[in-house]
Amino acid sequence: MQPRDLSDHVAYEAGRGIEEVARELDRDPSTFVKLASNENPHGPSPAATEAIRETASSVSSYPKAAHADLVAAIADRWTVEPKQVWLANGGDGAIDYLHRATLEPGESILVPTPGFAYYGMSARFHHGEISEYPLSTDDDFAQSAEDILEAYDGERIVWLTSPHNPSGSTISLSEIERLAEETTDETLVVVDEAYGEFADRESATALLEGRDGFDARDDVAVLRTFSKAYGLAGIRLGYAVVPEAWADAYTRVNTPFAASELACRAGLAAIDDDEHVDLTVETAREAREYMREAIDAHVWPSEGNFVLADVGDAAAVADAMQRRGVIVRDCSSFGLPECIRITCGTDAETNRAVDTLNEVLADLDLETDGADADAEREVPDT
Ligand SMILES: *Cc1c(COP(=O)(O)O)cnc(C)c1O
């Protein structure tokens, strides 16, 4: 007896954890900083921590009221109907629900490359196919309706990531509107705003609601998560905001009790903790500007809580940084073997990452110069 043919499926490669790296290098975990998974350097909202503590003794009950309360709070925030909010086990869970609700076997989604691996993985689980549209290092990973439409061939979902992981580029609401306008009635445009809080842009929920001068649309959905700005990655809480016509599909595709009691209570506390989100966003904005200025390599402009840097040999640089105690993301698995992604840390963490990276780049430069000199010496002088 075997599982079905999973040879097309690839395992998700998460950023490496401190424990894992420290054990491998036989070092004290407390001497490392991890800036590899775009987590919140300030930890969870203190209000959420308190709510989790308070909820601990009541986790013997299934979550019902908490789920309804959180959905109501989120609906309020985006001025949509509660049934348009699809709560899920992380943003990843919401990606699954959208695919479940959309894809017939063999139907396709269109995703950015480089891009977030889980769109494709999830579509495969749901017997879907994947097509890609390219984003290019040469024009700073610019995202435009025109370029995406060039690759578009009637896919059921077009995935946009704004801000984009791993580059930090964004797409404007008018471009998203144009894309939705020019794709067929059978296509849903989903805007993944996992890093939306960090960007200086309006949420694409404006297109669903018809806010800010846009006509209300029934072919756009938005994905959001509590993992990044709210610092709740470990609790697994995210959601999709879907068109009104889609609302009822949720009850047909969701896992019973899609988000846990702890997650819902933490989310409810965190969503009102503006102070923590503001501090988080401010730290990220300063850190990403500082990294662009101070790193001795090309760093792309980013609207997320991370930056992408062109370091030449990502595997070598990430490895050397790790040995010096700073864990960053080697972007080879994104198809960018020359780039690393560095999460914005606290001021001290970001400073250490910049100093470490610049040291590593200088050392590697010396080594290459040395190698070049050796190579030259071997050239016969005839
Ligand atoms: C982190 C992330 C998500 C969702 O993460 P969850 O922890 O599952 O909420 C979704 N999209 C992108 C691009 C991300 O980087």
The ligand as an ORCA input file, in Angstrom:
! r2SCAN-3c Opt
* xyz 0 1
  C       4.335     34.166      5.391
  C       3.559     34.184      4.147
  C       2.231     33.720      4.053
  C       1.432     33.077      5.130
  O       2.064     32.585      6.198
  P       1.217     31.911      7.362
  O       2.207     31.801      8.457
  O       0.708     30.604      6.851
  O       0.090     32.839      7.691
  C       1.570     33.846      2.866
  N       2.154     34.394      1.794
  C       3.408     34.833      1.831
  C       3.982     35.444      0.606
  C       4.161     34.747      2.997
  O       5.424     35.168      2.989
*
